Amino acid sequence: MQALDLIQAEAQAVSAAQARLTAAVRAAREAGNSWVDIGGAAGISRQSAHERWAR
């Protein structure tokens, strides 16, 4: 695999992982989890989690 093909494949993998993470956060919020809990699970602060996924 050429370097550019590898970059494209990894970029697609990152995009898919981000979509799964967003879906998991939505499910956690629907289940009543707090931004503190979600941020902790994601390894970021409550504020960062809220800013990233509250929309």
C-alpha positions as CSV (number, residue, x, y, z in Angstrom):
1,M,0.0,0.0,0.0
2,Q,1.4,3.4,-0.9
3,A,1.7,6.1,1.7
4,L,-1.2,8.1,0.4
5,D,-3.5,5.1,0.4
6,L,-2.5,4.4,4.0
7,I,-3.3,8.0,4.9
8,Q,-6.7,7.7,3.3
9,A,-7.5,4.4,5.0
10,E,-6.5,5.8,8.4
11,A,-8.5,9.0,7.9
12,Q,-11.6,6.9,7.1
13,A,-11.0,4.8,10.2
14,V,-10.7,8.0,12.4
15,S,-13.9,9.3,10.9
16,A,-15.8,6.1,11.6
17,A,-14.4,5.9,15.2
18,Q,-15.6,9.5,15.8
19,A,-19.1,8.7,14.5
20,R,-19.2,5.7,16.9
21,L,-18.0,7.8,19.8
22,T,-20.6,10.5,19.1
23,A,-23.3,7.8,19.0
24,A,-22.1,6.4,22.3
25,V,-22.2,9.9,23.9
26,R,-25.7,10.4,22.7
27,A,-26.8,7.1,24.1
28,A,-25.1,7.9,27.4
29,R,-26.9,11.3,27.6
30,E,-30.2,9.6,26.8
31,A,-29.5,7.1,29.6
32,G,-29.1,10.0,32.0
33,N,-25.3,10.1,32.3
34,S,-23.8,13.5,33.3
35,W,-21.2,15.4,31.3
36,V,-18.8,14.8,34.2
37,D,-19.2,11.0,33.7
38,I,-19.0,11.2,29.9
39,G,-15.9,13.5,30.1
40,G,-14.3,11.1,32.5
41,A,-15.0,8.1,30.3
42,A,-13.6,10.0,27.3
43,G,-10.5,11.2,29.2
44,I,-11.4,14.9,28.9
45,S,-13.0,17.4,31.2
46,R,-16.8,17.9,31.7
47,Q,-16.5,21.2,29.9
48,S,-14.7,19.8,26.9
49,A,-17.2,17.0,26.6
50,H,-20.1,19.4,26.7
51,E,-18.5,21.7,24.2
52,R,-17.8,18.8,21.8
53,W,-21.1,16.9,22.0
54,A,-23.8,19.1,23.4
55,R,-25.1,20.3,20.1
